Amino acid sequence: MTARIFVDANVFVYAKQAGETTRQPLAARWLERLWEEQNGRTSVQVLNEYYTTMTRKIKPALAPAEAWDDVKSLIAWNPQPVDLELMHRGREIEQRYRSSWWDSLIVAAAQLQSCVLLLTEDLQDRSVFGGVTVRNPFAFGVSEDLTGYEVERVPVHAHPRRGRPRRAKPAT
């Protein structure tokens, strides 16, 4: 599969929690698959959430140096930066879908990276946000075929044609 898949912070957190006997192995397998296929994506926001959760919110907390080592390794996923483009897209999503600001930024980051799937348990499974389908990674098998989520790539011309649009040829 060549389609990109966006991973939310909860997947990274569960992958690291050995005490989470059900979700940890599933999260770890998702991350392994996405790493092998080189189609996993995330965002700087997600990396911030991961670091904060691992060092402050879970018990026992991870040492900050260890959590930072994890974040540094995830930088190889080329995370979407938090910039003005992300914020504008997030605002559009927030208004259109009436979702929370933070969830809107996650969806926007997935869209800006041309992801077709968003793995998270924080949004409703199978909801669709402008071409990005949300899937709960703990209810959606790692080995399932993902080709149904492929997006047909339409070539975009660097410069649009000038003049009037062409009329469709009449059917013969």
Contacts in CASP RR format, 6 or more apart in sequence:
PFRMAT RR
TARGET T0000
AUTHOR 0000-0000-0000
METHOD contacts of the structure
MODEL  1
MTARIFVDANVFVYAKQAGETTRQPLAARWLERLWEEQNGRTSVQVLNEY
YTTMTRKIKPALAPAEAWDDVKSLIAWNPQPVDLELMHRGREIEQRYRSS
WWDSLIVAAAQLQSCVLLLTEDLQDRSVFGGVTVRNPFAFGVSEDLTGYE
VERVPVHAHPRRGRPRRAKPAT
1 37 0 8 1.000
1 39 0 8 1.000
1 146 0 8 1.000
1 147 0 8 1.000
1 150 0 8 1.000
2 39 0 8 1.000
2 150 0 8 1.000
3 39 0 8 1.000
3 115 0 8 1.000
3 116 0 8 1.000
3 117 0 8 1.000
3 146 0 8 1.000
3 149 0 8 1.000
3 150 0 8 1.000
3 151 0 8 1.000
4 39 0 8 1.000
4 40 0 8 1.000
4 41 0 8 1.000
4 113 0 8 1.000
4 114 0 8 1.000
4 115 0 8 1.000
4 116 0 8 1.000
4 117 0 8 1.000
5 34 0 8 1.000
5 39 0 8 1.000
5 40 0 8 1.000
5 41 0 8 1.000
5 115 0 8 1.000
5 116 0 8 1.000
5 117 0 8 1.000
5 118 0 8 1.000
5 119 0 8 1.000
5 146 0 8 1.000
6 40 0 8 1.000
6 41 0 8 1.000
6 42 0 8 1.000
6 43 0 8 1.000
6 106 0 8 1.000
6 109 0 8 1.000
6 110 0 8 1.000
6 113 0 8 1.000
6 115 0 8 1.000
6 117 0 8 1.000
6 118 0 8 1.000
6 119 0 8 1.000
6 132 0 8 1.000
7 30 0 8 1.000
7 31 0 8 1.000
7 34 0 8 1.000
7 40 0 8 1.000
7 41 0 8 1.000
7 42 0 8 1.000
7 46 0 8 1.000
7 77 0 8 1.000
7 119 0 8 1.000
7 120 0 8 1.000
8 42 0 8 1.000
8 46 0 8 1.000
8 106 0 8 1.000
8 118 0 8 1.000
8 119 0 8 1.000
8 120 0 8 1.000
8 121 0 8 1.000
8 122 0 8 1.000
9 46 0 8 1.000
9 47 0 8 1.000
9 49 0 8 1.000
9 50 0 8 1.000
9 53 0 8 1.000
10 120 0 8 1.000
10 121 0 8 1.000
10 122 0 8 1.000
11 27 0 8 1.000
11 30 0 8 1.000
11 31 0 8 1.000
11 119 0 8 1.000
11 120 0 8 1.000
11 137 0 8 1.000
12 27 0 8 1.000
12 31 0 8 1.000
12 42 0 8 1.000
12 46 0 8 1.000
12 50 0 8 1.000
12 70 0 8 1.000
12 74 0 8 1.000
13 27 0 8 1.000
13 50 0 8 1.000
13 53 0 8 1.000
13 54 0 8 1.000
13 58 0 8 1.000
14 20 0 8 1.000
14 23 0 8 1.000
14 24 0 8 1.000
14 26 0 8 1.000
14 27 0 8 1.000
14 138 0 8 1.000
15 24 0 8 1.000
15 27 0 8 1.000
15 28 0 8 1.000
15 30 0 8 1.000
15 31 0 8 1.000
16 24 0 8 1.000
16 54 0 8 1.000
16 62 0 8 1.000
16 70 0 8 1.000
17 23 0 8 1.000
17 24 0 8 1.000
17 58 0 8 1.000
18 24 0 8 1.000
22 138 0 8 1.000
23 138 0 8 1.000
26 137 0 8 1.000
26 138 0 8 1.000
26 141 0 8 1.000
26 142 0 8 1.000
27 137 0 8 1.000
27 138 0 8 1.000
29 142 0 8 1.000
30 119 0 8 1.000
30 137 0 8 1.000
30 142 0 8 1.000
33 142 0 8 1.000
34 40 0 8 1.000
40 77 0 8 1.000
41 77 0 8 1.000
41 78 0 8 1.000
41 79 0 8 1.000
41 80 0 8 1.000
41 109 0 8 1.000
41 110 0 8 1.000
41 113 0 8 1.000
41 115 0 8 1.000
42 74 0 8 1.000
42 77 0 8 1.000
42 79 0 8 1.000
42 80 0 8 1.000
42 109 0 8 1.000
43 79 0 8 1.000
43 80 0 8 1.000
43 81 0 8 1.000
43 82 0 8 1.000
43 86 0 8 1.000
43 105 0 8 1.000
43 106 0 8 1.000
43 109 0 8 1.000
44 79 0 8 1.000
44 80 0 8 1.000
44 81 0 8 1.000
44 82 0 8 1.000
45 80 0 8 1.000
45 82 0 8 1.000
45 102 0 8 1.000
45 105 0 8 1.000
45 106 0 8 1.000
45 109 0 8 1.000
46 79 0 8 1.000
46 106 0 8 1.000
46 109 0 8 1.000
47 71 0 8 1.000
47 74 0 8 1.000
47 75 0 8 1.000
47 79 0 8 1.000
50 67 0 8 1.000
50 70 0 8 1.000
50 71 0 8 1.000
50 74 0 8 1.000
51 67 0 8 1.000
51 68 0 8 1.000
51 70 0 8 1.000
51 71 0 8 1.000
54 61 0 8 1.000
54 62 0 8 1.000
54 67 0 8 1.000
54 70 0 8 1.000
55 61 0 8 1.000
55 62 0 8 1.000
55 63 0 8 1.000
55 64 0 8 1.000
55 67 0 8 1.000
62 70 0 8 1.000
80 86 0 8 1.000
80 109 0 8 1.000
80 112 0 8 1.000
80 113 0 8 1.000
82 105 0 8 1.000
85 112 0 8 1.000
86 105 0 8 1.000
86 108 0 8 1.000
86 109 0 8 1.000
86 112 0 8 1.000
87 105 0 8 1.000
89 108 0 8 1.000
89 111 0 8 1.000
89 112 0 8 1.000
90 101 0 8 1.000
90 104 0 8 1.000
90 105 0 8 1.000
90 107 0 8 1.000
90 108 0 8 1.000
91 104 0 8 1.000
92 108 0 8 1.000
93 99 0 8 1.000
93 104 0 8 1.000
93 107 0 8 1.000
93 108 0 8 1.000
93 111 0 8 1.000
93 129 0 8 1.000
94 100 0 8 1.000
94 101 0 8 1.000
94 104 0 8 1.000
97 104 0 8 1.000
97 107 0 8 1.000
97 129 0 8 1.000
99 107 0 8 1.000
99 123 0 8 1.000
103 122 0 8 1.000
103 123 0 8 1.000
106 118 0 8 1.000
106 120 0 8 1.000
106 122 0 8 1.000
106 123 0 8 1.000
107 118 0 8 1.000
107 123 0 8 1.000
107 129 0 8 1.000
107 132 0 8 1.000
110 118 0 8 1.000
110 129 0 8 1.000
110 132 0 8 1.000
111 129 0 8 1.000
111 130 0 8 1.000
111 131 0 8 1.000
111 132 0 8 1.000
114 151 0 8 1.000
115 132 0 8 1.000
116 131 0 8 1.000
116 132 0 8 1.000
116 133 0 8 1.000
116 149 0 8 1.000
116 150 0 8 1.000
116 151 0 8 1.000
117 132 0 8 1.000
117 133 0 8 1.000
117 134 0 8 1.000
117 135 0 8 1.000
117 146 0 8 1.000
117 149 0 8 1.000
118 129 0 8 1.000
118 132 0 8 1.000
118 133 0 8 1.000
118 134 0 8 1.000
118 135 0 8 1.000
119 135 0 8 1.000
119 136 0 8 1.000
119 137 0 8 1.000
119 140 0 8 1.000
120 134 0 8 1.000
120 136 0 8 1.000
120 137 0 8 1.000
121 136 0 8 1.000
121 137 0 8 1.000
121 138 0 8 1.000
123 134 0 8 1.000
124 134 0 8 1.000
125 134 0 8 1.000
125 135 0 8 1.000
125 136 0 8 1.000
125 139 0 8 1.000
125 140 0 8 1.000
126 133 0 8 1.000
126 134 0 8 1.000
126 135 0 8 1.000
127 133 0 8 1.000
127 134 0 8 1.000
128 134 0 8 1.000
131 151 0 8 1.000
133 149 0 8 1.000
END
